[in-house]
């Protein structure tokens, strides 16, 4: 019998386990993951960016978590000798519509209290000779890091405090009793705990269903496909280069990212996924497809974003179309420069009415808390998210207390 079990060894689950053990040093805590290593999914399949929080609505959990998460992530890297770099980010406008959106985004960034600078086309070209645009927002604090390494070190610190980690342990059944939750695993084991925390990412909805929690959402996977530039073009940009995003979509567009290993990636796009953990070129899961097709929210999202979805799919299949998106602001990148790079999968929570959930979403039962949606920048925000989850758990187990947000 454990006091707490956390399901999901990505950066959010691992951060939660580490902080929960600090707050409850005498409690027995187990971190479970179905893979043979931690951070096998979204945590290790992203751009590795430490975001500053420019995009997010003032007052939202995303905005709060991102601002505090940036500082906490950098401090964690310093404390644990993890390489990082604050190279800054340029959000580049290339036409009149993007310029209007850029000005609105600049106003929002000021509302969020960020240290940003608006620069014109001439200054943009001076700072980035290979980038063209009508202007840009310079976000000074944005950085890069290897989140898989952060997750690994968090797990080490959790274990140093006495926490337990069990890998290759897939959960197949959950049963909630009056005083415990019984976890059944694929290898026939049974694990009991007094309280369960689920940070399952791509499988979040399936765990809520195991406990018959009434929740109106389903995880819909979206593939983010990347390319890597050759070593000869690793110095093509000095900063991270992002387009101005469409405010109606949760995706940030195809960008140029300097990685902490010195390489530069192009991407990601956002295409419909047909397998929740489909990182290869062709990925089909009958179970995943069947669940999507039976979910009314999927069809409503499809209808609302049909033209965007067709364009994304076309550019995914036709590399010159993908290239055109990045050549808008960096015309010196050529077709032969787009080398292979692993794809990522975004676990997007969608409501039954077709609403894409843009902020954090939680579900609860008497003895469990489920993180149903932890959107980007969840990796940047993992430390404050973990602290927030610990406070929510404390409030659930001690109704007289309140969760801080």
C-alpha positions in Angstrom: 0.0 0.0 0.0 1.5 3.3 -1.2 0.4 6.6 0.1 0.6 8.0 -3.5 1.0 6.6 -6.9 1.7 8.8 -9.9 1.0 7.3 -13.3 3.0 8.8 -16.1 6.8 9.4 -16.2 6.8 12.4 -18.5 8.2 15.7 -17.2 4.9 16.7 -15.5 4.4 13.4 -13.7 8.1 13.2 -12.7 8.0 16.9 -11.5 4.9 16.1 -9.4 6.4 13.0 -7.9 9.6 14.9 -6.9 7.8 17.8 -5.4 5.2 15.6 -3.6 8.0 13.7 -1.9 9.6 17.0 -0.8 6.3 18.1 0.7 5.5 14.7 2.2 8.9 13.2 3.1 7.4 10.4 5.3 4.9 9.3 2.6 5.5 6.3 0.4 5.3 7.4 -3.3 5.6 5.4 -6.4 6.0 6.7 -10.0 4.8 4.3 -12.7 5.4 4.4 -16.4 4.6 1.9 -19.1 7.8 2.5 -21.1 11.3 1.2 -20.4 12.5 4.8 -19.9 11.1 8.0 -18.6 10.1 10.9 -20.9 9.5 8.6 -23.8 6.7 10.6 -25.4 5.8 14.3 -25.5 8.7 15.3 -23.2 11.4 14.0 -25.6 9.6 14.7 -28.8 9.4 18.5 -28.7 11.4 21.5 -29.8 13.3 21.8 -26.5 12.3 25.4 -26.0 12.1 27.2 -22.7 9.2 29.5 -23.4 8.7 33.0 -22.0 4.9 33.1 -22.1 4.2 35.6 -24.9 1.2 33.8 -26.4 -1.0 33.2 -23.5 -4.1 35.0 -22.2 -3.2 37.3 -19.2 -4.4 35.6 -16.0 -4.6 32.1 -17.5 -2.9 29.2 -15.9 -0.7 28.9 -18.9 0.5 32.5 -18.6 1.2 32.1 -14.8 2.8 28.7 -15.1 5.0 29.7 -18.0 6.4 32.8 -16.4 7.3 31.1 -13.2 8.3 27.9 -15.1 10.9 29.7 -17.1 12.7 30.9 -14.0 12.3 27.6 -12.2 13.6 25.6 -15.2 16.7 27.7 -15.5 17.4 27.5 -11.8 17.0 23.7 -11.9 19.5 23.6 -14.8 21.9 25.7 -12.8 21.5 23.5 -9.7 22.0 20.3 -11.6 24.6 21.3 -14.2 22.3 20.8 -17.1 23.3 22.7 -20.3 20.9 25.4 -21.4 21.1 28.7 -23.4 18.9 31.8 -23.4 19.4 32.7 -27.1 16.1 34.6 -27.4 13.3 34.3 -29.9 12.2 36.4 -32.9 8.6 36.2 -33.9 8.6 37.4 -37.6 5.7 38.9 -39.5 5.9 38.5 -43.3 2.7 40.2 -44.5 0.1 42.8 -43.5 -2.2 40.3 -41.7 0.7 38.9 -39.7 1.9 42.4 -38.9 -1.5 43.2 -37.4 -1.4 40.0 -35.4 2.2 40.8 -34.3 1.1 44.2 -32.9 -1.7 42.5 -30.9 0.7 39.9 -29.7 3.2 42.6 -28.6 0.4 44.3 -26.6 -0.5 40.9 -24.9 3.2 40.3 -24.1 3.3 43.7 -22.3 0.2 42.8 -20.4 2.0 39.6 -19.3 4.9 41.7 -18.1 7.5 40.2 -20.5 10.7 41.9 -21.5 10.1 42.2 -25.3 11.3 44.5 -28.0 9.6 45.5 -31.3 12.0 45.7 -34.2 11.5 46.8 -37.8 12.5 45.1 -41.0 15.9 46.8 -41.2 16.8 45.8 -37.6 15.6 42.3 -38.2 17.9 41.9 -41.2 20.8 43.3 -39.2 20.3 40.8 -36.4 19.4 37.9 -38.7 20.9 38.3 -42.2 19.1 35.1 -43.4 15.7 36.1 -42.2 13.2 38.5 -44.0 10.0 40.1 -42.7 8.1 43.3 -42.1 9.2 43.3 -38.5 9.5 41.1 -35.4 9.1 40.8 -31.7 12.2 39.9 -29.8 11.6 37.8 -26.7 14.8 38.0 -24.8 14.3 35.4 -22.1 13.4 32.4 -24.4 15.9 29.5 -24.2 16.7 26.0 -25.2 17.3 22.8 -23.2 17.1 19.0 -23.3 13.9 18.3 -21.3 14.6 14.5 -21.3 17.7 15.3 -19.3 15.7 17.5 -16.9 13.2 14.7 -16.4 15.9 12.2 -15.8 17.5 14.4 -13.1 14.2 15.1 -11.4 13.7 11.3 -11.2 17.1 10.9 -9.6 16.3 13.6 -7.0 13.0 11.9 -6.3 14.7 8.6 -5.7 17.4 10.2 -3.6 14.5 11.3 -1.3 13.2 7.7 -1.0 10.7 7.7 -3.9 10.2 4.6 -6.0 10.2 4.4 -9.8 8.8 1.4 -11.7 9.1 1.3 -15.5 7.7 -1.1 -18.1 4.5 -1.2 -16.0 1.3 -0.6 -18.1 -1.9 0.0 -16.2 -4.8 -2.0 -17.4 -7.4 -1.5 -14.7 -8.2 0.9 -11.9 -10.7 0.2 -9.1 -11.6 2.8 -6.5 -12.7 1.7 -3.0 -13.7 3.8 0.0 -10.1 3.8 1.4 -7.8 3.0 -1.6 -7.4 2.6 -5.3 -6.3 -0.8 -6.7 -4.1 -0.6 -9.8 -3.9 -3.7 -12.0 -1.0 -3.9 -14.5 -0.4 -5.8 -17.7 1.9 -8.3 -16.0 -0.8 -9.2 -13.5 0.5 -7.2 -10.6 -1.8 -5.4 -8.2 -0.7 -2.1 -6.6 -2.7 -0.4 -3.9 -2.5 3.3 -3.0 -4.4 5.8 -0.9 -4.4 8.4 -3.6 -3.7 8.3 -7.3 -2.4 11.1 -9.5 -2.6 10.5 -13.3 -0.3 12.5 -15.6 -0.8 10.2 -18.6 -0.6 12.6 -21.5 -1.8 10.8 -24.6 -3.6 8.2 -22.5 -5.3 10.7 -20.0 -8.8 10.1 -21.1 -8.5 6.3 -20.9 -7.5 6.5 -17.3 -10.4 8.7 -16.4 -12.7 6.1 -18.1 -11.2 3.3 -16.0 -12.6 5.1 -12.9 -15.9 6.0 -14.6 -15.2 9.7 -14.1 -17.8 11.8 -15.9 -15.7 14.0 -18.2 -16.6 15.5 -21.6 -13.3 15.2 -23.4 -11.2 12.9 -25.4 -7.5 13.1 -26.4 -7.0 13.7 -30.1 -3.5 13.2 -31.4 -1.8 15.7 -33.7 1.5 14.8 -35.3 4.2 17.5 -35.4 6.7 16.6 -38.1 10.2 18.1 -38.1 13.2 18.2 -40.4 16.9 18.8 -39.3 19.2 21.1 -41.3 22.7 19.9 -42.3 25.6 20.8 -40.1 26.7 23.3 -42.7 23.7 25.4 -41.9 23.8 25.1 -38.1 24.7 28.8 -38.0 21.9 30.0 -40.3 20.2 31.8 -37.4 21.4 33.2 -34.0 18.0 33.1 -32.4 14.9 30.9 -32.5 12.8 32.1 -35.4 9.0 31.7 -35.2 6.2 32.9 -37.5 3.4 34.9 -36.1 0.8 32.3 -35.1 -2.9 32.2 -36.0 -4.7 33.1 -32.7 -7.5 30.6 -33.5 -5.2 27.6 -33.5 -3.2 26.1 -30.6 -0.2 25.5 -32.8 2.7 27.9 -33.2 3.6 27.2 -36.9 6.7 25.9 -38.6 9.8 27.5 -36.9 13.5 27.3 -36.9 14.9 26.0 -33.6 18.5 26.0 -32.4 18.8 22.8 -30.4 21.0 22.5 -27.3 23.3 20.0 -29.2 24.1 22.7 -31.8 21.8 21.5 -34.6 18.9 23.4 -36.1 15.4 21.9 -36.7 12.6 23.0 -38.9 9.0 22.4 -37.7 6.7 21.3 -36.5 3.6 21.2 -38.6 0.3 19.9 -37.2 -1.4 17.0 -39.0 -4.1 14.7 -37.9 -2.6 11.7 -36.1 -4.1 8.2 -36.6 -2.1 6.6 -33.8 -1.6 8.2 -30.4 2.0 7.1 -30.2 2.7 7.1 -33.9 6.2 8.6 -34.4 7.0 6.8 -37.7 6.1 7.8 -41.2 3.1 5.6 -41.5 1.1 5.1 -38.3 -2.3 3.5 -38.0 -4.0 2.2 -34.8 -7.5 0.7 -35.3 -8.3 1.3 -31.7 -7.2 4.9 -31.7 -9.0 5.6 -35.0 -12.2 3.8 -33.8 -12.3 5.9 -30.6 -11.9 9.1 -32.6 -14.6 8.3 -35.2 -17.1 7.5 -32.4 -16.4 10.8 -30.6 -18.7 13.7 -31.8 -16.1 16.3 -30.9 -13.6 14.9 -33.5 -16.1 15.5 -36.3 -16.8 19.0 -35.1 -13.1 19.9 -34.9 -12.7 18.4 -38.4 -15.5 20.5 -39.8 -14.3 23.7 -38.1 -10.7 23.3 -39.3 -11.2 21.4 -42.6 -9.3 23.8 -44.9 -6.4 24.1 -42.4 -6.3 20.3 -42.0 -6.2 19.7 -45.8 -3.4 22.2 -46.2 -1.4 20.7 -43.4 -1.8 17.2 -44.8 -0.8 18.3 -48.3 2.3 19.9 -47.0 3.1 16.8 -44.9 3.0 14.6 -48.0 4.6 17.2 -50.4 7.9 18.4 -49.0 8.1 21.5 -51.3 4.9 22.8 -49.7 6.4 22.4 -46.2 9.5 24.2 -47.4 7.5 27.1 -48.7 6.2 27.8 -45.2 9.7 28.3 -43.8 11.0 30.1 -46.9 8.5 32.8 -46.2 10.9 34.1 -43.6 14.1 32.2 -44.4 14.4 31.9 -48.2 18.0 30.5 -48.1 16.8 27.1 -46.9 16.6 24.7 -49.8 14.8 21.4 -50.4 17.9 19.3 -50.0 18.5 20.9 -46.6 15.5 19.2 -45.0 16.9 16.1 -43.5 15.1 13.5 -41.4 14.2 14.2 -37.7 11.8 12.3 -35.3 8.2 13.5 -35.2 6.3 14.4 -32.1 2.7 13.9 -31.0 0.6 16.5 -29.3 -2.1 15.2 -26.9 -4.9 17.6 -27.6 -7.9 17.5 -25.3 -11.1 18.1 -27.3 -14.6 18.6 -25.7 -17.7 16.9 -27.0 -18.8 20.1 -28.7 -15.6 20.3 -30.7 -13.8 22.9 -28.5 -10.0 22.6 -28.5 -9.0 22.9 -24.8 -6.3 25.6 -24.8 -5.6 25.7 -21.0 -5.1 23.0 -18.3 -7.9 20.6 -17.6 -8.3 18.4 -14.5 -10.7 15.7 -13.5 -11.2 14.2 -10.0 -12.7 11.3 -8.1 -12.6 11.0 -4.3 -9.2 9.4 -4.4 -7.7 10.5 -7.6 -6.6 13.6 -9.6 -6.2 13.5 -13.4 -4.3 15.9 -15.5 -6.5 15.7 -18.6 -4.8 18.5 -20.7 -1.3 19.9 -20.1 -0.8 21.9 -23.3 2.4 23.6 -24.5 4.3 25.0 -22.6 3.9 22.2 -20.2 7.6 21.2 -20.3 8.7 24.8 -19.5 6.0 24.9 -16.8 6.5 21.5 -15.3 7.9 22.7 -12.0 5.0 25.1 -11.2 2.5 22.6 -12.6 3.8 19.9 -10.3 3.6 22.3 -7.3 0.0 23.2 -8.3 -0.9 19.5 -8.5 0.6 18.9 -5.1 -1.6 21.7 -3.7 -4.7 20.4 -5.4 -4.0 16.9 -3.9 -3.4 18.4 -0.4 -6.7 20.3 -0.8 -8.6 17.1 -1.8 -7.2 15.1 1.0 -7.5 18.0 3.6 -10.7 19.8 2.6 -9.9 22.7 5.0 -6.9 23.7 2.9 -7.0 25.5 -0.5 -5.0 24.9 -3.7 -2.8 27.8 -4.8 -2.8 28.7 -8.5 
